[in-house]
Amino acid sequence: MPGERFTVVFAARQAQGVATVSLTDGPEITVRTLNGVATFTTEAHRLTIENRASTADYTIELPRNALWVEVWVEGRRLLRLQGARITTDAPLDARGRYLLPLTPPAR
């Protein structure tokens, strides 16, 4: 369960892969890998996903009422949920989920 602040960190960019983020009414942050392997390490206010050499996709469920959650990939913030406000450049899919690319940014 997130406290005042929580950070989800992917340790590395991937050659391919997407993290699909959705909001839920539940109290917990849930992260799953869909088609690959990764190591998850939790700390009090942080979840680190060791995804080096992975091409997996992930689902991330964030509590709608979380105070502050950020999703980072290798030092780059991809999404911030602050109260009811979401800040991201990621597109929404037809189901209202955010599609965060885990690949290097386009040049």
Sequence and secondary structure as in RCSB ss.txt:
>XXXX:A:sequence
MPGERFTVVFAARQAQGVATVSLTDGPEITVRTLNGVATFTTEAHRLTIENRASTADYTIELPRNALWVEVWVEG
RRLLRLQGARITTDAPLDARGRYLLPLTPPAR
>XXXX:A:secstr
   S EEEEESS  SS EEEEEEESSSS EEEESSS  EEEEETTEEEEE TT    EEEEEETT SEEEEEETT
EEEEEEETTEEEES  B TTS EEEE S    
